[in-house]
Amino acid sequence: MQVLSNSVKLAWVVGNRMILLNSNNQLLSSLTQFSSSPLSSLQFQLRTKSSSDFPAGRHRAAVATADVCDSNAALLVNGDLRALDPIFKIYGRRLAFSGPIVTVKVFEDNVLVRQLLETEGNGRVLVIDGGGSTRCALVGGNLAQWAHDMAWAGIIVNGCIRDVDEINACDIGVRALGSNPLKSNKKAVGDKHVPVQIAGTLIHDGEWLYADSDGILISKTELSV
């Protein structure tokens, strides 16, 4: 089978020949042999994706945390690789995700969280230190969908989320302490890109996070198995 160019958006099959059109319905430079047997005229849409259709980092291959631990024993010993305490619940459709970390520290106030998720994620993971408060939610369905659309790989919330069904339908990885239907304050109080202490581990902006069903790892650098 011949691979079609990403510039192809529409094709007509006439007999055993295919006429290729671009997104502006302009005829491409050549006709392509399609099949040795005659085919009736047929119009169909080709759903193709070019690299620009996917924000950078969205499809980073998942790495199993257990394999990471087994392959990097020395980093576990010296502290360059740490496992978070198993206190988080799993939400979202993406069970495994990884990426460079962006940190934000807030308390019952999610304005800075929204500000960050409105920027291009480029496959990064937002780590939100909400002080462990479970009295309100810091992330809801709208923010989770926004994070997905802006190509964030995942969100870690040292606090609560809400709109659980919406978040579970969203193709993004989310970890949180639990859920609470109450919304947070909107005073824009907090700090971005600062070290945060979460689940027994000090986490720095720019480190790497690896998460799957087994748990969450923090690494000083990007790892491969």
C-alpha positions in Angstrom: 0.0 0.0 0.0 1.3 3.4 -0.9 1.7 5.9 2.0 -0.1 9.2 1.3 1.5 12.6 1.9 0.3 14.6 4.9 -0.7 17.3 2.4 -3.4 15.0 1.0 -6.8 15.9 2.5 -9.2 14.5 -0.2 -9.0 11.8 -2.8 -11.2 10.6 -5.7 -10.9 7.0 -6.8 -11.7 6.6 -10.5 -11.2 3.2 -12.0 -7.8 2.1 -10.8 -6.4 5.6 -10.4 -6.5 7.9 -7.5 -6.8 11.7 -7.9 -5.2 13.5 -4.9 -6.3 17.0 -3.8 -4.8 19.2 -1.1 -6.7 21.1 1.6 -7.5 23.9 -0.9 -9.0 21.3 -3.3 -6.1 21.8 -5.7 -4.9 18.9 -7.8 -1.6 17.5 -6.7 1.1 17.0 -9.2 0.6 13.3 -10.0 -1.9 10.5 -10.2 -1.2 7.5 -8.1 -1.8 3.8 -9.0 -4.3 2.5 -6.5 -5.4 -1.0 -7.4 -5.1 -3.5 -10.3 -8.8 -4.0 -10.3 -11.3 -1.4 -11.5 -13.1 0.6 -8.8 -16.3 2.6 -9.1 -16.0 6.3 -8.5 -15.8 7.0 -4.8 -15.2 10.1 -2.7 -13.8 9.8 0.8 -12.1 11.9 3.4 -8.6 11.1 4.5 -7.9 11.9 8.1 -4.2 12.6 8.1 -2.0 14.3 10.7 1.2 16.2 10.1 3.7 16.8 12.9 2.3 20.3 13.4 -1.2 18.9 14.3 0.2 17.4 17.5 1.8 19.7 20.1 5.3 18.7 21.0 5.6 16.0 23.6 2.0 14.9 23.6 2.9 11.4 22.4 6.0 10.8 24.5 6.3 7.0 25.0 5.3 5.9 28.5 8.1 4.3 30.6 7.1 1.8 33.3 8.1 3.0 36.8 9.0 -0.4 37.9 11.5 -0.8 35.0 12.9 2.7 35.8 13.6 1.6 39.4 15.1 -1.7 38.4 17.4 -0.1 35.9 18.5 2.9 38.0 19.3 1.4 41.5 22.3 3.8 41.9 20.1 6.8 41.4 17.7 5.6 44.0 20.5 5.3 46.5 21.9 8.8 45.9 18.5 10.4 45.8 18.6 11.5 42.2 15.5 9.3 41.7 12.8 9.3 44.3 9.4 7.7 44.6 6.5 9.7 46.0 4.6 8.2 48.9 1.5 6.3 47.6 -1.1 8.8 48.6 -2.6 9.7 45.3 -5.7 8.5 43.5 -5.6 7.9 39.8 -7.9 10.0 37.5 -8.0 10.7 33.7 -7.8 8.3 30.8 -4.0 8.5 30.5 -2.8 6.0 33.1 0.9 6.4 32.3 2.6 9.7 31.5 5.9 11.5 31.9 7.5 14.8 31.3 9.5 17.7 32.7 8.0 19.3 35.8 6.5 22.7 36.3 5.7 23.5 40.0 3.2 25.8 41.6 2.5 26.3 45.3 -1.0 27.5 46.3 -3.5 27.1 49.1 -7.2 26.7 48.4 -6.7 29.1 45.4 -6.4 28.0 41.8 -5.8 31.2 39.8 -2.1 30.5 39.3 -3.0 26.9 38.3 -5.2 28.2 35.6 -2.6 30.7 34.4 -0.1 27.9 33.9 -2.5 25.5 32.2 -3.4 28.3 29.7 0.2 28.2 28.4 1.6 25.6 26.0 2.3 22.4 27.9 4.7 20.8 25.4 4.4 17.5 27.2 5.2 18.9 30.6 3.6 17.8 34.0 2.1 20.4 36.3 2.8 19.6 40.0 0.5 21.6 42.2 1.3 21.8 45.9 -2.0 22.6 47.5 -0.7 22.1 51.0 -2.6 18.8 51.2 -5.9 20.7 51.8 -9.0 18.7 51.0 -11.5 21.5 51.7 -11.9 22.5 48.1 -10.9 21.5 44.6 -8.0 23.0 42.7 -8.7 21.4 39.3 -12.0 20.7 37.6 -13.2 19.4 34.3 -12.7 22.6 32.4 -9.1 23.0 33.5 -8.4 19.3 32.8 -9.8 19.7 29.2 -7.8 22.9 28.8 -4.6 21.1 29.9 -5.3 18.4 27.4 -5.9 20.9 24.6 -2.7 22.8 25.5 -0.7 19.5 25.4 0.1 19.1 29.1 1.0 15.4 29.8 -0.4 15.3 33.3 -1.3 17.1 36.5 -0.4 16.1 40.1 -2.5 17.7 42.8 -1.5 17.7 46.4 -5.1 18.5 47.1 -8.5 17.8 45.5 -10.1 17.8 42.1 -13.8 18.0 41.1 -15.9 17.0 38.1 -14.4 13.5 38.4 -16.5 12.1 35.5 -15.4 14.8 33.2 -11.7 14.4 34.1 -12.0 10.6 33.7 -13.3 11.1 30.2 -10.3 13.4 29.3 -7.1 12.0 27.7 -4.8 13.3 30.3 -3.1 11.9 33.4 -4.3 13.3 36.7 -3.3 12.3 40.3 -5.0 13.9 43.4 -5.7 13.2 47.0 -9.4 12.9 46.4 -12.4 14.9 45.2 -14.4 17.8 46.6 -17.3 19.6 44.8 -16.4 22.9 46.4 -14.5 25.4 44.2 -11.4 27.2 45.4 -10.7 30.9 46.1 -9.8 33.3 43.3 -7.2 35.6 44.9 -4.2 34.7 42.8 -2.1 34.0 45.9 0.8 31.6 45.5 4.2 31.0 43.8 5.2 29.5 40.5 8.4 27.6 39.7 9.4 27.0 43.3 10.5 23.9 45.2 7.6 22.0 46.7 7.5 19.3 49.3 4.9 16.7 48.4 4.3 13.1 49.5 7.7 12.9 51.4 9.7 14.3 48.5 11.2 17.7 47.6 10.4 18.4 44.0 12.1 21.1 41.9 10.9 22.9 38.8 12.6 21.3 35.8 13.0 17.8 37.2 11.3 14.9 35.5 8.2 13.0 36.5 7.2 9.4 35.6 3.8 8.1 36.6 1.8 4.9 35.9 -0.5 2.6 37.8 2.4 1.5 40.1 3.2 5.0 41.4 5.1 8.3 40.7 8.8 8.8 40.4 10.8 12.1 40.4 14.1 12.2 38.7 16.7 15.0 38.4 17.1 14.2 34.7 15.3 12.5 31.9 15.7 8.7 32.1 15.5 5.9 29.6 15.2 2.1 30.3 
